């Protein structure tokens, strides 16, 4: 979805609204069927959700109260709009804590980690940049064929082919992050030059479609290693 065309927030045909009382908030219909399942019971089935975008917060879905079987959810799993929410615009809707349901579906697709933001984008591009990574002064990765991952709101990430790394310097970590756009992020400790850096890097062993071009590559936290791109130090 583009911001300025169709029903985007900057379009004259926008189907949402920036709220007069909350100029940092944008509320828009979420035109998808959403279901939540606990055990074998469907506790939510709705086509009437709205998504609230607010400064400094992840997008949040609000569901018509009449479409929620609150008695089948754990205590405290639902919430009404609070003081920081535009209650008048949200209306008779509730939010549901994501972890309170065993499964979430958007249409018939399972939701992984959290609901996707329709304005969030991930692009993985083939590049010929020079990427050099050092730990303890030693080179642990060097490549002229990285994949550059551009993700809305985040720094550029430089994914290096595993074949261009000192593979013996890597140790699998127990840390696995979750992302609804890219998939699991398997983390890696890196040891070189007498220095061990925990969770210094991550890879995408089972990428979702948007992250698939980065399969068989590894990326590094610029704040944990010495990362140079085209001879310039990257620090974030």
Secondary structure, DSSP 8 states (H G I E B T S, - for coil): --SSSTT-TTSTT-SSEEETTEEEEEEEE--S-EEEEETTEEEEEES--EEEEETTS--EEEEEGGGB-GGGS-TT-EE---TTS-HHHH-SEEEE-GGGSSEEEETTEE--SS---TT--EEEEE----EEEEETTEEEEEESS-EEEEETTS--EEEEEGGGB-GGGEEEEEEEE--TTT--EEEEEEEETTEEEEEEEEE-TT--GGGGGGTTEEEE-TTTSEEEETTEEE--
